[in-house]
Structures are given as C-alpha cells and as structure tokens.
C-alpha cells in the first residue's frame, strides 16, 4: 500500500521558519520525482517545489524561490521542504506528491497531472 505521510506543519509567526517532511512507503521510490504543492482555503492547489530522484535538479514557484528549499534523503525515502522568511500568504495545507521521472514529468512538473501519489497534507499557518 503506497503511503505518503506529511509531518511538521504548525502555526508560526511571520518571518519565522518551518521544515515539513514527507515519508514515502509501499513503493520503490527509484526514479520518482517528488514535489510539494499547497492549497489555501477557496483556492486551487498550486505548485511549490519539485526535486528529481537524484536531487540534482530542483524547481520552485516564483513566490517561494529564495525562501524555500526542497531536499530529499533517499536512504530514508523522505523529502523535506525548508521554509524560511514565512509570510501570511504562505498559509495553506501543504501536500507532497510523487511522480515517475518521465519526459511528461519534465514537461508538466508544475501541474498536478504527472504525480500519481499524494499525501493527506499538513497545515501550515503563518500569523501576521
């Protein structure tokens, strides 16, 4: 049974930092890219960051570039999102996702389509 389990969401003040994690199990993560998306109330789910299986390539949404860092530890099947200089507009449920690293992934990595596995999400709330 495939599981992606997020953890680390919390309430934090604006300007603060938080690291969320996503532990994967039940499938071979080899050649799977990982990503973080987020969804605020009443809004569509949006891309935050993605990382290739080997960790050599990363991509970020313009709104988080320079503040957030995605990383992964394949020995532990875990992906992380370090969030610094948090803003109230970062408040959302953060979801991790896994998708096969195919040509379609590279073409559509900012969209939800390439990702076949999703976690249940972890709430991040940034107070002003």
N, C-alpha and C positions, 0 to 999 in steps of 0.2 A: 504494500500500500504506500503510494507516494505521499509524502508529507513535507510541507514547508512550514516551519513554525517560527514566526517572528517574536522577538522579545526586545525589551529595553525602552519601549515607549513610556512617556512620562509627561508631567507638567513642568515646564521650565520657563524662566524669565527671559524676556527679550535680551539678546546679546550673549546668552549662555550657550552651552554645548551639550550635546547628547549623542550617544552612539547606540544605534539599533542593530540587531543581529538577526540572521535568518538561518536556521539549521535545517538542512535537507536530509531526507532519508527515504529509503524504499525504491531508489533507482540509482543507476550508475550515472554520476554527475560528469563523467568524462565527456568532453566536447559539448557541454551545456554552458551557454552563456547565462549570466544572472543579471537581474535588473531590480531596481526599486521604482515603484510608482506610488503616487499618493492621490487621495481623493478627499476633498473638503466637502462639507455639507452643501448639497444643492449643486455641486459642480461635477464635471466629468473626471474620470480617472486620468491622471496626467503622468507622463514620463518624468523621472527624476534623474536616474543614472543607470548605466549598464557597464558590465565588465565581461571580457571574454574568459574562456575557461582557464587559459594560462595566465590571465591577469595582465597581459601585455598591452591591451587596448581598453580604454575607458571613454565613456561619453557622458556628458552632463547637459541638463537643461540650462538654458542661459540664466534662469532665475536663481540657480544654486551654484553655478560654476564659480570656483574660488572660495566657496564656503563649505561645500560638502565634498567628501572623499569616499569613494566606493572601493572596497578591497575584498579579498577572499582568501580563505585558508582551505585549500582542497584536502589537506590531511584530516580536517575536521568537518568537511562538507558544509562550511559556514561562510556566509557573505555578510559583510558589515557595511554600514553607512555611518560615517562620522559626520556629524552636523555641527558646524561652528557658526558663530555670529547669527544665531537664530532670530527670526523675525516673526511677528504675529501672523503674517501671511503664510508662514510655513506650517501652520496648524492644519492637521489633516490626519486621516488614517493612512499609514504607510504600509504598502504591500510589497512583498518580494515575489519574484517570478523567475521561472527557469524556462529556457527555450534552446532547442538544438541549434548549434552554431552552423547554420546552413547559409547559402547565398541569400535566401529570403530574410534571414535574421539581419544581415548587414544592410539590406535594402529597407527594411521596415522596423528596425530596432526601437524607434521612438514610439511605435504603436503597440497596442496590446496583442495584435494578431500572432506574432511569432512565438509567443510564450504559452507553453502548454500546461505548465503547472503554476499554481498560485497559492500563496499563504492566506491566512484568515485576516491578517492585518494587525497592526499595533498603533494605538492612538498616541499622537504627539500633539501636545497643546503648548503654545507659546503665549505667555501672558505679556501684556504691554506694561 
